[in-house]
Amino acid sequence: MTQASPTIDLSSCDREAIRMPGSIQPHGFVLALSPQGTVVQVSDNLERHLGKHPEAALGRTLADVLGTDTAAQLEPELTRVGARPSFAATVRVGASSFDVLVHRYDSLLMLEFEAVDRIGAADFRHLYPLVGDFLLQLSDAETIEKMSAKAADEIRAVTGFNRVLVYKFDEEGHGHVLAESNDGVLPSYLGQRFPASDIPKQARELYVANRIRLIHDANYAPARLVPQNNPLTEAPNDLSFAALRSVSPVHLQYMRNMGTLASMSVSLIVKGELWGLISCHNAAPRHITFDKRTACEQLGQILALRIQSRELADELQFRLEVRRIMVSVLAGLTQGSDFIENMGSVFPELLQFARASGAAIVVDDRIVSYGDTPNETQLRELVAWLQLNTHDDLYYTDKLPEQYPPAQAYQRTASGLLAMPISRIHEHYLLWFRPEFVYTIDWAGNPHAKDPAQDAPPAPLTPRTSFASWRETVHGASAPWHPGEIEMALEFRTALLGIALERAEQMAELAE
Ligand code: BLA
């Protein structure tokens, strides 16, 4: 494995203009036509593919550059062209065959010629049964993990990549490998986590617009566009939708460092946002033809739609379950006479209610706690801080040590806090704690499970450093509080205050 090149600047990842690299990947070539049908820009690898000097093609027609037969084959396909590449034809020029993709951008008609091994035209007929079978398979899978695993298997079968990962982003953009299909050539990354910074913001934005990308050989030398800028606008070409767009050198280095020379990723868009990626890798360079890429893109769309409906159903299920627990807790609370004892008896449900690992009730001098919580002194200090600093019906954070530095002392048990004042008059609190997320992860089957801090520092731009930096990023943070949990907790509080009020009235009646 190579080390990251010292010339690569990692501080400006978010600013790299990846849509305008001014070059393409050299396994194909580009001819850009003006609205009048003249070649006005070409890639400088024309010589290699066509045996023609790039300058000699400028100012000429398609027929001049490709021959009249090929031009005649292509021209009818160039009349209705949109901003996304569509397949025009498979053409033969000299001894080589090319799939030609065409799209219109920046007032240019962009023709991309991808070298292919086969002689005949690309064939899309196999797509229909494939997509139909996949839909059926997905309807049998109950969980998002199982659906993702099926998608990974299917995409590996279509493309022959060594490894296919289904990668999900969390609210902060960090990634988590949910499913994997692997032929054993490359290491497994199942369960692995990566920081948001591994796929910078502008790349994610591009991946929402353009849902598939292929890197054919991470060792490639880019082919530059001639002239360098779009001659009609004098500005760098926007290659957002060009299938041959040259990719970020930082990412190419990352790929070389991880021992993968080819990659393809398919965006998973759920409710209009980048939910995750299907990310494929190969140890050796690999080309996937447009017809197969189209199949993968469609499988990705089907998976994303199924994920969307599954998430909606899971959310409803989750709310029902939380409500069921809430009702049973409230029923338990009306049993005995001592409120605190009553609360103590429903602790296990209380934990389940908030998916917490510790809970405590603080009522004046009395503290009752259950599960993993800070100690009594720490709890008192925390409540004193809450009284001074929080004034809402509910306070919650998944980064307590950041908000309240003394919690650094016990962040492993309590990085997340949900605090509920349970009296309108007194300073009484119900507290739930969530542990530091890093330590709750199930690393089963993951070869990278051991603590990286104990090893020599890993080389930059590798999944190993990514994992270490992910750990760094999520230090002192718990799993986030789910909006459904917060809503239910507020409802729970209202019910609890109602019970307390009823109790107080009963006591008053008794006293009369
Ligand atoms: C792009 N980074 C990507 C992509 C992935 C990853 C999947 C999409 C491109 C593709 O299909 O290959 C990240 N790939 C991973 C990770 C694993 C993996 C985490 O296989 C783990 C198994 N990358 C960095 C840093 C920078 C960076 C520090 O790690 C910042 C300069 C940049 N990554 C970067 C850029 C792109 C990218 C700029 C966009 C590439 C492009 O489309 O031009």
Residues whose N, C-alpha, C, O or C-beta is under 5 A from the ligand:
A	BS01	BLA	D9 L10 C13 I18 Y189 F194 S197 D198 I199 P200 A203 R213 S246 V247 S248 V250 H251 Y254 S263 M264 S265 S279 P463 S466
